Every structure is written in C-alpha cells, then in structure tokens.
Amino acid sequence: QVHLVESGGGSVQAGGSLRLSCTASRVIDYSRYSMAWFRQAPTQEREGVAAFPRFHSTVYADSVKGRFLISRDNAKNTLYLQMNDLKPEDTAMYFCAADPSPLDYRRLLVSHEYDIWGQGTQVTVSS
C-alpha cells in the first residue's frame, strides 16, 4: 500500500507564499495516478483545491485560481502545490490524495473519489 507524506506547511502573513510537497512512500509512476490537493478547516468539510489528473488538464477550485499552481516531478516522485498571495481564508490542514483510476473530469475535486491520502500539513495565514 502506498502512503503519501505532505510537507511545507507553516505560518505566513497574508500575501505571502508557501510551497507544499507530497511524496509517496515508495516509487510510483505519478503519471498513472490522478492526484490532488484538498484542504479542511476546523468545522468545515474537506474541499478540493487542485487536481493533476491522468488524462486531462489541471483543475482548480475557483477560490484559488490564479494564486495556486499544482505541479509534479515524476523523477522526484513528488507532487507540489505552490501557493501565492495567501489569504486568511486559506488557513486549513492541507492533504495530498491519489487514486490509480482515471477519474471523471467533473469529479476530480471530490474527496471520496480518492483512495490514498496523506496525514496533512497545516497552513496558517494571518492578516
């Protein structure tokens, strides 16, 4: 079973940047997985932030379009989320997720479509 490990979270002021990383516990071919970032704030439902699907273009939640960039480096076995112009409402636990299925484009930001999850990394943005 593959496990995912996130890193790169922290505390920043509004307008700042962070880059999250997600590494698999063993070498996998990321091009064979649908991968995504989700986040969950206290008392809130888990929401999709960005997805790097197997066969489609990347997908972003409206709230992060133009500010966040999802990318992957197959050689380093790592998925990234570059977060710029951070806002207090971006404060949440961020999770990396993966699934070997070619997910429907319309469901790429739906959490229960993914079988493999990391433990999360906290991002806190102060005003």
Disulfide bonds with the S-S distance in Angstrom:
Cys22-Cys96 2.02
